[in-house]
Amino acid sequence: MAAKAAARQKRGSGSGGGGEWSPSRSAAGRYSPWLIVAIISIPTFMEVLDTSIANVALDHIAGGLSVSSDQATWVLTSYLVANAIVIPISGWLSDAIGRKRYFLMSIALFTLSSLLCGLAPNLSTLVLARVLQGIGGGGLAPVEQSILADTFPPEKRGMAFAAFAIVVVVGPVLGPTLGGYIVEYSSWHWVFLINVPVGIAAWFLVEIFVDEPEQVQKDREEKFKGGLRIDYVGVALVALGLGFLEITFDRGEREDWFSSPLIVGSAIIAVTSLISLVVWELNHKDPVVDLRLLKNRNFALTIGVMAITGMILFGTTQLIPQMLQQVLGYSSLDAGLALTAGGVATLVAVPFAGRLAGVVDVRFLLFPALLVQAAALWNMSHLTADITFWDAATARLYQAVALPFLFVPINAIAYVGLRQNQTAQASSLLNVARNLGGTVGISMSQTLLTNGLQRHQSELVQPLNPLDPNYNEWLATAGKAFAGTGDPTTTPLAVLYSQVQRQASMLAFLDVFRTLMIVVLVVAPVVLFMRASKTSGNQGGMH
């Protein structure tokens, strides 16, 4: 019996043969694993926050640098493109450079480029600095996930990923609030400069407390014992495919989609490159993106559910403040504060999600959580243009309560059935799914919003004509009401048009919420096709 146990331990060591977990790849060393969680979450939270914090500062950046609002949007696009390119190859970079070394390099580059962003004297410098910032930030979340998967056994992984859920869910929620506060009471420069002291502190904490396990070093030496073989074709296809895909989605609405040569060209390059990437990587001996991981059914399904979760999270995180600003006239700070109640609800729910993820079949967490998301979106689709601040905050709260019960189980089960030396690549693909889902969610929402606004405005204007006695009666009454305040003919028409625009905008937002609800309901049954499993079970038996 002892010999068999020793043999099992030996097989479970190192690469995690057969999918069994071994502490030999833990980054905790002689310190508590929970201390490591706290430390590595700092730079990741900083990066996730940065994906949304700059959005509310765009108008101030445009004014400060004397550029148009459309030109200023390249501050967002450049970061997203660089981020999208780095995330899928971050697993390979982590293996090639060394996990801790790559994490430290990413923190350093993100921090330095944040300083350059804050000091940028013109738009060109700012965009270049944002590219560097995206390159540095792209590796932070995947490496943290990889460290958590290696440091915690399956039965404790739920609580570990609960901490990670705080980072990836609460970060985008706090971004608009913090960004709105900064630009209202300071200047846009501090949206970036705030990262500098945090980044410096995070670098030193990681250097001191996070361990680079000997087994990780051995695995790297074994993998590259014949020399470092770089999949140049794979890297180029990732850069072209995901880079131009990000441009297509991010710029599509502004450029009127396929009526623009830029969008047509970028879409063709993206599709061609991504198809070529799949064919090339599946037939490459040492791929930069290990797509063979998708042969694991549970992992493939979690990738899909993660993409939908990212779509809903990032889509609604942008839609709700936008609705409050455009329809109800909120400031960027007040609109951000309306999301804060949701952030608090998420923080409260996270520990429960972490506990349950370790003892309950994840299907019984994911399916109800998706149904709650659908119910929350249904509730949002019944809001009106006369809602109060608390109505908006409560609507977001309903949705936010269920988010941890999506993120935590997804991240906990994703590594089930995978070898431990595959965690870096798996983490990269999970983050690609979340970010790409978010990009699609935002792009789709904005397109639906624009089309819905035009449609509803046309419908509302149609009965407003001189042949309608109610219309004539209203104009006469309004003319008397606005007497002495301006032109008695044009003022009522201006007020009426403003109300039509307001109501059409609100109806368009409701349409988008309803569409997202349908997407969630269509995807929800997919989780039932996952293999029955508990993250507390033996990982090696779940293939």
C-alpha positions in Angstrom: 0.0 0.0 0.0 2.8 2.4 0.9 4.6 1.6 -2.3 1.4 2.3 -4.3 0.9 5.6 -2.5 4.5 6.6 -3.2 4.0 5.7 -6.8 0.9 7.8 -7.0 2.7 10.8 -5.3 5.6 10.4 -7.8 3.2 10.4 -10.8 1.3 13.3 -9.3 4.5 15.4 -8.9 6.1 17.5 -11.5 3.9 18.0 -14.5 0.9 16.6 -12.7 0.8 13.5 -14.7 -2.7 12.2 -15.1 -4.1 15.5 -14.0 -3.3 14.9 -10.2 -2.4 17.9 -8.2 1.0 18.2 -6.5 2.4 20.9 -4.2 5.7 20.8 -6.0 4.6 23.7 -8.3 3.2 25.8 -5.5 4.4 29.5 -5.5 3.8 29.8 -1.7 7.1 28.4 -0.6 7.4 28.9 3.1 4.7 31.5 3.3 0.9 31.1 3.6 -0.8 30.5 0.2 -3.4 33.1 1.1 -0.6 35.7 1.5 0.4 34.9 -2.1 -3.2 35.3 -3.2 -3.3 38.8 -1.7 0.0 39.8 -3.2 -0.5 38.6 -6.8 -4.0 40.0 -6.9 -2.7 43.6 -6.4 -1.1 44.0 -9.9 -4.0 42.1 -11.6 -6.6 44.3 -10.0 -4.6 47.3 -11.1 -4.6 46.0 -14.7 -8.3 45.0 -14.8 -9.3 48.3 -13.3 -7.3 50.1 -16.1 -9.4 48.5 -18.8 -12.5 50.5 -17.7 -11.1 53.5 -15.7 -9.8 55.3 -18.8 -13.2 55.2 -20.6 -14.7 58.0 -18.5 -11.6 60.2 -19.0 -11.8 60.2 -22.8 -13.4 63.6 -23.2 -11.0 65.2 -20.7 -8.0 63.6 -22.6 -9.4 64.9 -25.9 -9.7 68.4 -24.4 -6.3 68.3 -22.7 -4.4 67.1 -25.8 -6.5 69.3 -28.2 -7.7 66.3 -30.3 -11.2 65.2 -31.4 -13.2 62.7 -29.3 -12.9 60.1 -32.2 -9.1 60.5 -32.2 -9.0 60.1 -28.4 -10.7 56.7 -28.7 -7.4 55.3 -30.0 -6.3 55.5 -26.4 -8.7 52.7 -25.7 -8.2 50.8 -28.9 -4.4 50.7 -28.7 -4.5 49.2 -25.2 -7.1 46.6 -26.1 -5.3 45.5 -29.3 -1.9 45.1 -27.4 -3.7 43.3 -24.6 -5.5 40.9 -27.0 -2.3 40.0 -28.7 -0.3 39.3 -25.5 -2.9 37.3 -23.5 -3.0 34.2 -25.7 0.8 33.9 -25.8 1.3 34.8 -22.2 1.2 31.1 -21.2 4.0 30.3 -23.6 6.0 33.3 -22.5 5.5 32.3 -18.8 6.9 28.8 -19.6 9.8 30.2 -21.7 10.9 33.1 -19.5 9.9 31.6 -16.1 6.6 32.3 -14.4 7.9 34.6 -11.6 10.3 36.4 -13.9 7.6 37.0 -16.5 5.2 38.2 -13.9 7.7 40.7 -12.5 8.6 41.9 -16.1 4.9 42.5 -16.8 4.4 44.5 -13.6 7.5 46.6 -14.3 6.4 47.3 -17.9 2.8 48.1 -16.9 4.0 50.5 -14.2 6.6 52.3 -16.3 4.2 52.7 -19.2 1.5 54.0 -16.8 4.0 56.7 -15.8 4.6 57.5 -19.5 0.8 57.7 -20.1 0.4 60.2 -17.3 3.2 62.4 -18.6 2.3 62.1 -22.3 2.5 65.6 -23.9 0.6 64.5 -27.0 -1.8 61.8 -28.4 0.9 59.9 -30.3 3.0 59.5 -27.2 -0.1 58.5 -25.2 -1.1 55.9 -27.7 2.4 54.4 -27.9 2.5 54.3 -24.1 -0.9 52.6 -24.0 0.4 49.9 -26.4 3.3 49.2 -24.0 0.8 49.2 -21.1 -1.3 46.7 -22.8 1.7 44.4 -23.5 2.7 44.6 -19.8 -0.9 44.1 -18.5 -1.7 41.2 -20.8 0.3 38.7 -18.8 -0.9 39.6 -15.3 -4.3 37.9 -15.0 -3.2 34.6 -16.8 -0.1 34.2 -14.7 -2.1 34.8 -11.5 -4.6 32.2 -12.5 -1.8 29.7 -13.3 -0.2 30.4 -9.9 -3.5 29.9 -8.1 -4.2 26.6 -9.9 -0.7 25.3 -9.0 -0.7 26.6 -5.4 -4.1 25.3 -4.2 -5.4 21.7 -4.3 -8.7 21.2 -6.0 -10.7 21.1 -2.7 -9.4 24.6 -1.8 -9.3 26.1 -5.3 -12.8 27.4 -5.1 -11.9 29.9 -2.3 -8.7 30.9 -4.1 -10.6 31.7 -7.3 -13.2 33.5 -5.2 -10.4 36.0 -4.5 -9.6 36.2 -8.2 -13.3 36.8 -8.9 -13.1 39.9 -6.8 -10.4 41.2 -9.0 -12.0 40.5 -12.4 -15.6 41.3 -11.4 -15.2 44.2 -9.0 -12.4 45.9 -11.0 -14.5 46.8 -14.0 -17.3 48.0 -11.7 -15.1 50.3 -9.7 -13.3 51.6 -12.8 -16.0 54.1 -13.9 -16.6 55.3 -10.4 -12.9 55.9 -9.6 -12.2 57.4 -13.1 -15.2 59.7 -12.7 -14.0 60.9 -9.3 -10.4 61.5 -10.5 -11.4 63.5 -13.6 -14.0 65.5 -11.6 -11.7 66.5 -8.7 -8.2 66.2 -10.4 -7.0 65.7 -13.9 -7.0 62.9 -16.5 -3.2 62.4 -15.9 -3.9 60.7 -12.5 -6.1 58.0 -14.2 -2.7 56.6 -15.2 -0.3 58.0 -12.6 -2.3 56.3 -9.8 -0.9 52.9 -11.0 2.7 53.9 -10.4 3.0 53.6 -6.6 0.8 50.6 -6.6 2.9 48.9 -9.3 6.1 49.6 -7.4 4.8 48.2 -4.2 3.4 45.1 -6.0 6.8 44.5 -7.7 8.7 44.4 -4.4 6.0 42.2 -2.7 6.1 39.7 -5.5 9.9 39.7 -5.6 10.1 39.0 -1.8 7.2 36.6 -1.1 6.3 34.7 -4.4 8.4 31.6 -5.0 9.6 30.1 -8.3 9.2 26.4 -7.4 12.1 24.1 -8.4 9.6 21.8 -10.2 8.5 24.7 -12.4 12.1 25.4 -13.3 12.7 21.7 -14.1 9.6 21.6 -16.3 10.8 24.6 -18.2 14.3 23.1 -18.7 12.7 19.8 -19.8 10.4 21.6 -22.3 13.2 23.7 -23.8 16.2 21.3 -23.3 16.7 21.3 -27.1 16.9 25.1 -27.1 14.2 27.7 -27.2 12.1 27.1 -30.3 9.9 30.1 -31.1 6.8 29.5 -33.1 7.3 32.7 -35.1 4.4 31.9 -37.5 2.1 31.2 -34.6 3.0 34.5 -32.9 2.5 36.4 -36.2 -0.9 34.8 -36.7 -2.0 35.6 -33.1 -0.9 39.2 -33.6 -2.7 39.6 -36.9 -5.8 37.6 -36.0 -6.6 38.9 -32.6 -5.1 42.4 -33.2 -7.3 43.1 -36.2 -10.3 41.3 -34.7 -10.0 43.8 -31.8 -9.8 46.7 -34.2 -12.8 45.4 -36.1 -15.0 45.2 -33.0 -13.7 48.3 -31.2 -13.9 50.6 -34.3 -16.7 48.9 -36.1 -19.5 51.1 -34.7 -17.6 54.3 -35.1 -16.7 53.5 -38.7 -20.2 52.3 -39.7 -19.0 48.7 -39.9 -18.6 47.2 -43.4 -19.2 50.5 -45.3 -15.7 51.4 -44.1 -12.6 50.0 -46.0 -10.8 49.9 -42.6 -13.3 47.5 -41.1 -13.6 45.4 -44.2 -9.8 45.0 -44.4 -9.3 44.4 -40.7 -12.1 41.8 -40.7 -10.7 39.9 -43.7 -7.2 39.9 -42.1 -8.6 38.7 -38.7 -10.7 35.9 -40.1 -8.0 34.6 -42.5 -5.3 34.8 -39.7 -7.4 33.1 -37.1 -8.4 30.2 -39.4 -4.7 29.8 -40.4 -3.8 30.0 -36.7 -6.0 27.0 -35.8 -4.7 24.9 -38.6 -1.0 25.8 -37.9 -1.1 25.4 -34.1 -2.9 22.0 -34.2 -0.2 20.7 -36.4 2.8 22.3 -34.7 5.0 20.4 -32.3 5.5 23.2 -29.8 2.6 25.7 -30.4 2.6 29.1 -28.9 -1.1 28.7 -28.2 -2.0 25.1 -27.2 -5.4 24.7 -28.9 -5.3 21.0 -28.2 -6.5 21.8 -24.7 -10.0 22.3 -26.2 -10.2 18.6 -26.8 -11.0 18.4 -23.1 -14.8 18.7 -23.1 -15.1 20.5 -19.7 -12.4 22.9 -20.6 -14.0 23.7 -24.0 -17.4 24.3 -22.4 -15.9 26.5 -19.7 -14.3 28.6 -22.4 -17.7 29.1 -24.0 -19.4 30.0 -20.7 -16.5 32.3 -19.8 -16.9 34.2 -23.1 -20.7 34.7 -22.4 -20.0 35.8 -18.9 -17.5 38.3 -20.1 -20.0 39.5 -22.7 -22.7 40.1 -20.0 -20.3 41.6 -17.4 -18.5 44.1 -19.7 -21.5 44.8 -21.9 -23.8 45.8 -18.9 -20.9 47.6 -17.1 -20.7 50.0 -20.1 -24.5 50.1 -20.8 -25.8 51.0 -17.4 -23.6 54.2 -16.8 -24.2 55.1 -20.5 -27.9 54.9 -20.0 -27.8 56.9 -16.8 -25.8 59.6 -18.5 -27.6 59.8 -21.8 -31.2 59.4 -20.6 -31.2 60.6 -17.0 -28.4 63.2 -17.3 -26.2 61.8 -14.6 -22.5 62.8 -14.2 -19.9 60.2 -14.9 -19.2 59.9 -11.1 -22.9 59.5 -10.2 -23.3 56.9 -13.0 -20.4 55.0 -11.7 -21.7 55.1 -8.1 -24.9 53.4 -9.3 -22.7 50.4 -10.1 -21.1 50.4 -6.6 -24.0 48.6 -4.9 -23.4 45.8 -7.4 -19.8 45.7 -6.4 -20.7 45.4 -2.7 -23.1 42.6 -3.5 -20.4 40.8 -5.4 -18.0 41.1 -2.5 -20.6 39.7 -0.1 -21.4 36.8 -2.4 -17.9 35.8 -3.3 -17.0 33.8 -0.1 -20.3 31.8 -0.5 -19.4 31.0 -4.1 -15.9 29.9 -3.1 -17.2 27.6 -0.4 -19.9 26.0 -2.6 -17.5 25.6 -5.5 -15.5 23.1 -3.4 -18.4 20.9 -2.4 -21.2 21.2 -5.0 -21.4 19.9 -8.6 -20.6 23.1 -10.5 -23.5 22.5 -12.9 -25.8 23.2 -9.9 -24.0 26.6 -9.5 -23.6 27.7 -13.1 -27.1 26.9 -14.4 -29.0 28.8 -11.6 -26.5 31.6 -11.8 -27.2 32.0 -15.5 -30.9 32.0 -14.8 -30.5 34.7 -12.2 -28.5 36.7 -14.8 -31.4 36.3 -17.3 -33.9 37.4 -14.6 -31.8 40.4 -13.8 -31.6 41.4 -17.5 -35.3 40.9 -17.8 -35.8 43.3 -14.8 -33.5 45.8 -16.5 -35.6 45.6 -19.7 -38.5 46.9 -17.8 -36.9 50.1 -16.5 -38.3 53.5 -17.5 -36.8 56.9 -18.2 -38.2 58.1 -14.8 -36.3 55.6 -12.6 -34.5 56.8 -9.5 -30.8 56.3 -8.6 -31.8 53.5 -6.3 -33.8 51.8 -9.0 -30.7 51.7 -11.2 -28.5 50.6 -8.3 -30.9 47.8 -7.3 -31.2 46.5 -10.9 -27.4 46.2 -11.1 -27.3 44.6 -7.6 -29.6 41.7 -8.7 -27.2 40.9 -11.5 -24.0 41.4 -9.5 -25.1 38.9 -6.8 -24.9 36.0 -9.3 -21.6 36.9 -10.9 -19.4 35.2 -8.4 -21.4 32.0 -8.9 -20.3 32.2 -12.5 -16.7 33.2 -12.3 -15.6 31.1 -9.3 -17.0 27.7 -10.6 -15.8 28.4 -14.1 -12.2 29.1 -13.0 -12.3 26.3 -10.5 -13.4 23.6 -12.9 -11.5 24.8 -15.9 -8.3 23.0 -14.7 -10.0 19.7 -13.9 -8.5 16.9 -16.0 -5.5 19.0 -17.2 -1.9 18.3 -16.2 -0.3 20.9 -14.0 2.2 21.9 -16.6 -0.7 22.9 -18.8 -2.1 25.5 -16.3 -0.3 28.5 -17.9 -1.7 27.8 -21.4 -5.2 27.0 -20.0 -5.1 30.3 -18.0 -4.2 32.2 -21.2 -7.2 30.7 -23.1 -9.6 31.5 -20.3 -8.5 35.1 -20.2 -8.8 35.3 -24.0 -12.4 34.0 -23.7 -13.3 36.6 -21.0 -11.7 39.5 -22.8 -12.9 38.6 -26.3 -16.4 38.0 -24.9 -16.3 41.4 -23.3 -15.2 43.0 -26.6 -18.0 41.3 -28.5 -20.5 42.2 -25.8 -19.6 45.9 -25.9 -19.5 46.0 -29.7 -22.8 44.1 -30.1 -24.5 46.3 -27.4 -23.4 49.5 -29.1 -24.5 48.4 -32.5 -27.9 47.2 -31.2 -28.2 50.5 -29.3 -27.5 52.7 -32.4 -29.9 50.7 -34.6 -32.6 50.6 -31.9 -32.3 54.4 -31.4 -33.0 55.0 -35.0 -35.8 52.6 -35.2 -37.6 53.8 -32.1 -37.1 57.5 -33.0 -38.7 56.8 -36.4 -41.7 55.0 -34.7 -42.2 57.8 -32.1 -42.0 60.6 -34.7 -44.4 59.0 -37.1 -47.6 60.0 -35.4 -46.3 63.5 -34.7 -47.7 65.4 -37.7 -50.2 68.2 -38.3 -53.0 65.7 -39.3 -53.1 64.5 -35.7 -55.4 66.6 -33.6 -53.7 65.6 -30.4 -50.4 66.8 -31.8 -51.9 70.2 -32.7 -53.6 70.5 -29.3 -50.3 69.8 -27.5 -48.4 72.4 -29.6 -51.1 75.0 -28.7 -50.9 74.2 -25.0 -47.1 74.1 -25.0 -46.9 77.4 -26.9 -48.9 79.1 -24.1 -46.8 77.4 -21.4 -43.5 78.6 -23.0 -44.8 82.1 -23.7 -42.1 84.6 -22.8 -39.3 82.0 -22.7 -38.4 82.1 -26.4 -39.9 81.6 -29.8 -43.4 80.2 -29.0 -43.2 78.1 -32.2 -39.7 76.6 -32.1 -39.4 76.1 -28.3 -42.2 73.6 -27.9 -40.9 71.7 -30.9 -37.4 71.6 -29.4 -38.8 70.3 -26.1 -40.9 67.7 -27.9 -37.9 66.5 -30.0 -35.8 66.3 -26.8 -38.4 64.0 -25.2 -38.7 61.9 -28.3 -34.9 61.4 -28.3 -34.9 60.6 -24.6 -37.7 58.0 -24.9 -36.2 56.5 -28.0 -32.8 56.1 -26.2 -34.4 54.4 -23.3 -36.4 52.0 -25.5 -33.1 51.2 -27.3 -31.3 50.4 -24.1 -34.2 48.1 -23.0 -34.0 46.3 -26.3 -30.3 45.6 -25.7 -30.9 44.2 -22.2 -33.6 42.0 -23.6 -31.3 40.7 -26.3 -28.6 39.9 -23.8 -31.2 38.0 -21.7 -32.0 35.8 -24.7 -28.3 35.1 -25.3 -28.0 33.9 -21.6 -31.1 31.7 -21.9 -29.8 30.1 -25.1 -26.4 29.4 -23.5 -27.6 28.3 -20.1 -28.4 24.7 -21.0 -24.9 24.2 -22.3 -23.5 23.8 -18.7 -25.7 20.7 -18.2 -23.5 18.9 -20.8 -20.5 19.3 -18.6 -19.4 16.1 -16.8 -20.6 15.9 -13.3 -17.8 16.9 -11.0 -16.9 18.6 -7.8 -13.7 20.6 -7.6 -13.1 18.9 -4.3 -12.8 15.6 -5.9 -9.7 13.9 -7.2 -8.6 15.9 -10.2 -7.0 13.0 -11.8 -10.2 11.2 -12.2 -11.9 13.9 -14.2 -11.1 13.6 -17.9 
